[in-house]
Amino acid sequence: MLKTLCALILQDRASDVELILCELRRAGVEVRWRQVRTEAEYLAHLDPTWDVILADYSLPQFTAFQALQLLQKRELDIPFIIVTDSVGEEVAVECMRQGAADYLLKDRLARLRPAIEQALERKRLRAERRQAIEALVKSEREKAAILDAMSELVAYHDMEMRILWANRAAGESVGLPPEQLVGRYCYEIWGEGDRPCPGCPVEKALLTGQPQSTEITHADGRTWLIRGYPIKDAEGKIGGLVEVTLEITERKRAEQVLWQTKLVVEHSPVVLFRSRAEEGWPIDFVSENVRQFGYSAEELLSGAVPYASLVHPDDLPRMAQEIRDFIARGEDAFRQEYRFLTKDGQVRWVDDRTMAVRGPDGRITHYQGIILDITERKRLEEQFLQAQKMESVGRLAGGVAHDFNNLLTVINVYSDLALRDLRPEDPLYHDIEEIHKAGERAAQLTRQLLAFSRRQVLEMRPLNLNAVLQGLAKMLARILGEDVVLDMKLAPNLWPTYADAGQIEQVVINLAVNARDAMPDGGRLIVETQNTTLDQAYVRQHADVAPGDYIVLSVSDTGLGMTEEVKAHLFEPFFTTKEVGKGTGLGLATVYGIVKQHQGHIWVYSEPGRGSTFKIYLPRAKEEPATVAHAEEAVPLPRGTETMLVVEDDRAVRGVAVRTLKELGYQVLEATNGLEALRVAANYGRTIHLLLTDVVMPGMDGKKLAEHLSASHSGLKVLFVSGYTDEAISQRGVLEKGVAFLQKPFTPAGLACKVREVLEQ
């Protein structure tokens, strides 16, 4: 309610002024006022401090209209009320049209206070509206400035998708000022035709009334994220659309790189990790591919599984000490290899490359790095070292084989001949018999060493492994005894393999003996065959294996099984878990050597208490197999009367060979070397039926001697004899197909049978 008032009164008569003041006072209004009569006075006192101007319509040389115009010219918002004696209706309307707040007749001043209050209220409303407009304009300018500063393309569209406003970035995207985009359709500017592109988010926002977005890749390779927002009034009616477009080409490329990096990390064998430098090394980051060890990333990040618990207990002290040593030397990057425990209890070898992370104070706060599963590499390294070690032993065995075989030939042949000349009741019979048995055991030991070292002389031919096993069935049953059941599962249509039948039999017998000893309380021995093809994936996991077709021989038992430590030394010569005197430790070493010499492979699968399985892979042969003969009965020594020439540089070996052949009825010539043999043959002048010659001799070797004599003696048969290894003989071209060969040490029976076989060919 109006209480006080500052009024500028434009009246020429004092009585009229008093009339106005009396009415205001009567209405309870305290008035501060000034009377002005002329234009000059009016202008002198016209300022914004007045609440109202009360003006007479007509003054000498000055009118209310003129006063009102001067007020408007100064842009002062002061209510202007005309108070006059009388005025026509047209004049009153014109006053209001010109901007007067109201008009009153002097004889009706009771309405003065309400008129002033209404005028002041309208002034207040105008001020508020003006302030609101100014604030809105300021806000819109600020918004426009913000929108112009944005890198996104922003445009406001009408309901027909015409542009009403666009920011600076929108104009720059097409090289035009923003105002030149106004009135044009958005798809004409940024699209590729005369209508919205399929899936246009602006069009979809118009149709659905909901915000829409999509990504569009243009022909130039750039990608844009386009969003459409409907603008609704208070009633929810759409009145326009806002389009916001952002180029996301680099972001998409970064996302692609990030996705590819994540893909590489998750599918690579490398595990990324970070652990805190606290007791137990708790993990606070690990990549998802830790699942290869059975754990999930969430499981390790929960804190329930610290990193130290994943390291094998036997390796943990060494690992921790090495880290302390690295740090003490000032090294923040270090590399270690240790055993890692998987969730299911397996032990895997890992290569750990770690870096220490230091805080601002220089103290180590974290360890971060990568771990790589190197179990297969470790296994291949062990296989390689094992092969090197066995190769070294093999060279040693091969190096002594020649001289040792010569000695054994003499010992075995002379002891055999002596036993023939003695009666069992003779006091020397049993002594010589023991010498003969020891010689045979030594010869067997030599053969095992040569087999292990892969230097045994083999008689390779295509054979059917099933036929070999069927021929061994009775012998295996006797070896195993009544407590062990023999179960043979032989695959039909088994491929042939290229092998020495006798050596393969030795492999099976040795494995059977080993299995029998592993089943002291009885059990089951399963012998299986099958065809298989080894691919590149298998080859990558097994050292020294070539891809291709193989025949698999599996020998499994239900015995005691083996520990990892025993398996690590299983094929080493002289390694045995049996009691002293129960074995030589060459049985499995012999198996290993024979298999390797056949270009095959052998793998062992065993756990304590779960038996063992030996799997032997032999290459497939393309030729058809020959019939395998199994001789179990002793054959009487064959005799003859033919003439033969024995050439041997070792006197003792030559002596036993000559004596044996003479006792069998043959005519025997002898020579110590190749040149002497040529002279003996030339001087003899008659037919020589067989040349029995050592392969390796000083001067002329056996092969060259045989070539010279064959040229001058038509029909001459040749039998080569040697105590050297397969490698040494092969280098001289003796072990060619169809060449007769006898390995030292030989027995009288072996010599007799082989000589007869060659003569009768």
Secondary structure by P-SEA (a helix, b strand, c coil): cccbbbbbcccccaaaaaaaaaaaaaacccccccccccaaaaaaaccccccbbbbbcccccccaaaaaaaaaaaccccbbbbbcccccaaaaaaaaaaccccccccccccaaaaaaaaaaaaaaaaaaaaaaaaaaaaaaaaaaaaaaacccbbbbbccccccccccaaaaaacccccccccccccccccccccccccccaaaaaaaacbbbbbcccccccbbbbbbbbbbbcccccccbbbbbbbbaaaaaaaaaaaaaaaaaaaacccccccccccccccccccccccccccccccccccccccccccccccaaaaaaaaaaaaaaaccccccbbbbbbcccbbbbbbbbbbbbbbcccccccccccccccaaaaaaaaaaaaaaaaaaaaaaaaaaaaaaaaaaaaaaaaaaaaaaaaccccccaaaaaaaaaaaaaaaaaaaaaaaaaacccccccccccaaaaaaaaaaaaaaaacccbbbbbbcccbbbbbbccaaaaaaaaaaaaaaaaaacccbbbbbbbbbbbbbcaaaaaacccccccbbbbbbbbbccccccccccccccccccccccccccccaaaaaaaaaaaaacbbbbbbbcccbbbbbbbbbbbbcccccbbbbbcccccccccbbbbbbbbccaaaaaaaaaaaaaaccbbbbbccaaaaaaaaaaacccccccccccccccccaaaaaaaaaaaccbbbbbbbbcccaaaaaaaccccccbbbbcccccaaaaaaaaaaaaac
